[in-house]
Amino acid sequence: MADPGCWDMDGKESKVDVRFNPYRETGLYIAGPECFYTRGYDLWWAQRKLAEYHGFTVVLPTSTPLKLDHADARMNAKEIFEDLKVQVAQTTAIIADLEFFRGCEPDGGTVFEIGMIYAQNGRCYGYTRDNRSMVHKNQAARLHSGKVVDQQGWPHPYGDLPFCPSLIGSTKVVEGGFEDCLKTLMQDIDEARKNVGRRLQAMRAVAIDLPRSTRPRVFLSGPQRYSSDASAYYTHAKARCSQLGLDALCPLDEVAGLPRVESADPYTLAAAQFDRCQTMVRNCDALIADLSDFHGLEPNNDVSFECGLAFQLGKTVVGYMPDTRIMRERIPHYGEEQDSLDIYGNTVENFNHPINLMFACSMPILQGDFDEVIERASHVIAG
């Protein structure tokens, strides 16, 4: 049957395509730890079909059939990561599952992917069924001398926020499930279409370029930004970097050109903190990341985001952690070797890496603390 077309007020056939789909041009990446869940791939494919029903072009970490039969498990991880880079390059939006994973915070690999897509100016969306503040979600939080502290005894990092500042600043968080998040994305796309007609184009903040340094500039990405002795820690770390010919920036630094934000609103402060850090990452030559476990068996989410951001921007990234045994040795699990499950019933990866393949395939990972690894890291940065 012929296309009925569209008719204008005078009864003449219009050239408007009634099949116009505003979501078709959005390459949507669906992220989350579902690949580790029992029947998680079924859930992923159901989400994909729902998004495709609404007209989105969808990619998943499993979109490309891969031949993962290398005897060396690390080669299988590399093949997955190389395909991920191709998939992310095709996307303009991400919807990420921000539920707890091996602790009270989201999966580090998922947050890494959010950082990658933010780096290329994509729309970042995430969903959670628990948007309470972190002090309510972290069951290891406790009172000490009248203050709420975390597992390390630090004043609880972003305790009055549901997620770390990097997620608060980069991602629209929707309370609910995947479908709720998808509907929010669709509504925002529709509003942006109307804004084009009203000449109201929403834009991200203008990037700030810092004066060039005569030495390699590195950003020190780690959870120590939240510790009680953060200032002393970074003073020492920056001095060590300087001794090795590196110009170091840290999360506590102010950025010339960015106003210092004073506010009692934790969301405002978190967004400002995020803006400072992402500006410094954009202006560094390399990032040195502390991938230690944080609030569980995953690295700090700010660090995960900054690693993904730096990698996608083409920076050199070096990671370190105190224990680089493979995950099957680091993470408590049960079951047969080919189907080892952690205490939550999620598969423990088996790529002979100490951490999620997003990190292991994007950077060298050194064993030790900052003082033990910084000289080796400086050699990697120097090339």
N, C-alpha and C positions, 0 to 999 in steps of 0.2 A: 504494500500500500504506500502511496506517495506520502512524503512528509507533509503534514497539514500546515506547516509554517506558522506564521503569526500575522494577525491583521491589525491595521492601524484604525484610527477613528473614522477615516473616509472609506473603509471597506477594502482598501488596497492591501495586497500582501506585503508584509514587511520583510526586510532582510535579516531581522533578529533571529538568531538560532535558539529555538526553544530548548535545545539540548545543552545549552551553555552550562558548564559546571565550574563554579568558582574554586573548587578544591583540587581540580585535576593537576594544576601546576605545582601543588605543594607535595614535594617528596617527603613523606612522613616516615621517620625512623622510630620503631617501637623497641624500647629498651627495658631491661629489668633482669632480675636473677632467675626468671622462669626456666631457663635452660637447666637449672639445677634442681627444679622441682619434679616430683612425681607427676607425670602427665602434663608437665609444664609446656611442652611443645604444642599439645592440643589447645591449651589456653592461648598461646601466642597466635596460632593459626586462626582461632575464633576471633581474636582481636583484629587480626589482619583483614579477615573477611568483612567484619563490620565496617572498618575504615574504607575498604575498597567499595563496599556497597554505597557509601556516601560520596564516592568519586575520587578518593585520595589515591595517589600512587604510593604504595607502601613497600618499604624494605625492612627486613629483619636481619639479625646477625646470621641467620641460616638461609637467606634468600638464594644464595648460590650453592648448588650441589658441589661439595668438596670431597676429594679423594683422600681421606685421612687414614691412610694405612702405612705411614712411615714407621719404620722400626724405632726411630728416635722420636719419642713423644713430643719433644720440643719443636721438631719440624712440623708436626701437626698443628701446634699452637701458632707457629709462625704463619702457616697457610691461612688459618682462621683470621689472624690479625691483618694480613695483607688484604684479604677480602673485605674486612671491616673498613679499611681505609677507602676502598673503592666505593662501598655502599654509603659511607658518611658523606663522601664528596657529591653524591647525587641528592642529598636531602636538604630541605630548607626548614624542617621542624622535627622536634623529637617529643614523644610522649614517654615518660619514664616512670616505672614502678618504684616508688620511694618507701616501700614497706621495710620493716626491720630485716636485717640479714646478718646472721652470726653476731648479734649484738643489738644495740638499741638505735642503730643508724642505718641508712641505706647501703646497698651493695657498692663497694668502691669502684668496681668496673663500670657500673651504670653511671656513677657520678663522673668518672673519667670521660665517658661518651658524651655526657651533657657538656662538659668542658670543650670537647672537640667541636660540637655543633655550635656552641656559643661563639667559638673562635671564628667561625665563618658566617656570623650574623644570622644564624638560624633562630627560629622561635623555640624556646625551651619551656616545656610543660611537664608537670609531674603530678602524680596522684597518690594519696595516702588515705587510709581509713582512720588514722589517728593523728590529728593535727594539734594535739595538746603540746604544751611546752615541754622541753627536754627534761626538766626536773621531775615531771610526772611520768615520762616514758622510760627514763633510765632507772631501773630497779636497783642499781648499785649506788645511786645517789644517797647521801646521808648528811645529817647535821653534824657539824664540828665547830665548837666554839661559837655557836650562834649563826654559822654560815652553812649554806648548802655546798658540799664539795662532791667531786666525782671520784672515779676509781683511783686516780693518782693523788687524791687529796687536794687537787687544785680547786679554787673557787669555780663552781660549775660552769664550764664553757657554754656560752649562749643558752644558759639555763632557762631564760624566759622566752625562747624561740623554739619552734618545732623542729628546725633544721639549722645547719651551720650557715654563717653569713654568705658563703659562696652560692648556696642554693637559694637563700632568701633573695639575694641580689640578682641572680641570673634567671630564675625559673618561676613561672606562675604555678603555684601549688594549689591543687583542687582537692578538697576533701570529698572522698568517694572512691569510685572505681574507674576503670579505663573508659567506660562509656561516658561517664560524667566529664572526664577530662577531654575526651574527643569532642563532646558537644560545646565545651567552653572554647576550644580551639576554633571550631566552626563559627561560633558567635563572634569571636575576635576577628577572624578573617572577613566576616560580613561587615563588621563595623569599620574595618580598614578600607573596604571597598566604598562604603558611604563617605568616608573621610576624603577619598580621592575626589569625589564629586564636590565636596565642600572645600577643597583646597587645603585640607588639614592633614598633612602627612606626618605621621608619628615617626620620630627619628631617635636613634640611640645617641647617647652623649658623644660629643666630638672627642676623638682620641687625642691624648696629650703626649707629645714627644718630648722626652727629657733630653737635656744636653748630652752629647756623646761622651763616653769615657775613653781614656787612652788605654785602659786595660779591659780585659773581658769582664762584663758585668753579669753577676749571678744573683738570682733571687733565692733566698733560703726559705724553702717551703716546709713547714713542720708544725706540729701541734703545740710546740713550746710557746707559741704566741699567747696561749691561754694560761701558762703556768704562773705561779706566784713570783718567780724570779726571772720572768721573761726578759726584762731589760738587761739584767746582768748576763743572761745566757747569750743574747744577741750581740752585746758588746764584745764578749769573748769570741764568738763565732766570726764576727766581722774582722776582728783583729787577726785571727788565724788566716782568713781569706786574704787579707792585705799582705801578710807575710809571704803568701804564695802567689802574689801578683794578680789577685782578683779584687774587683770592686764589688762589694756585696750590698744588696738591698735586703730588707727584712720586713715582715708584716707590720711592725710597729712604726715604720718610717712614715713621715709625712711626704706628700708629693707636691712639689712646686706647681702651681696652676690649679690645684684642687683646693677648694675652700675647706677649712677645718669645720666639721659639723658638730655643733653642740645641741644635744637634744635629750629629753628624758624618754623618748620613744625608742624601744629596742629595735623596731623594724627600720627606722630611719638610720640609726647607728650601724646596724648590720649592713644595710645597703651602701653606706658610706665606706665602711671597712672593706666591703667587696670591691667597690670602685677603686679604692687605693691599690689594693693587691693586684687586681686585673690590669691596672695601668702599669704597675711595676713589672709584671710578667711580660706585658707587651714590649717593654723597653729593655728587657734583659737579653743577653746572649745565651744564657744557660740557666737552668733551674736545678737546684739540688734538693731532693725530696726525702724527708724522713718518712718511711713507709711502715713505721712501727705500728703494732696493733693499738687501737684506740677505742675505748668503750665497747670492746668486743674483739673479734678476730678479723677485723678489717682496718685499713689505715684511716686516718682522719679524713673526713669528707672534703674539707677545704683543700687538703693536700691532693686528694684524688682529682678534684675539679681543676686545680692549677696544673697538675700533670697533663691532663687532657688538653687544656687550653694551650700550654706551652708546646706540647708535641704538635698539635695541629697548626700552630703558628710557625713551625719549623725551627724551634729552639732545640739546643742540646739539652737532654734531660738525663740526670744521674740520680738513681735512688739508692737508699741504704736502709738496712734494718738489722736488728741485733741477732736475728736467727734466720739464716737462709737455707735451712733444711727444706726439702720439698713439702708441698702442702699435705700430702698423705702422711707425713711424719709430724708436721706442726699442729694439724687440726685433729682433735679427737674424733674418731669415727668408728663405725662398726659395719659388719656385713662382709660380703666377699670382696676381694681386691678390685674386681671389675665394676662393682656397684657399691663402693664404700659410701656410707651415709653419715652425715654429722648428726649431732643430737637433735636437730630439727627435722631430720629426715631428708635433707638436701644432699645431693651428690657432692662429694669432695673431688675437685678437679684432679686429673692425673696426667699432667703435662711435664712432670719432673721440674717444675718451677716452684719457688718458694711463695708465690703470690699469684693472683689473677693474671691471666695472660695479657691483659691490656697493659699492665705495668711491665711484665717480664719481657714482652716483645717490643716495647718502645724505648727501653733504656737498659743500660747495665745496672745490675743491682749488687751493691757491695755489702759485705757483712761487717758490722761494728757500729759504734756510735759516731757522732760527728767528728770528734778529734781523731778517731781511728781511721776514718775514711777520707777526710778532706784532702789529703795530699794526693791520694789515688784519683779522687774526683777531679782535682785540678789538672792532672795529666790527661784525663779523658776530655775535658773542656778545651785544653790546649791543642788537642788533636794528635 
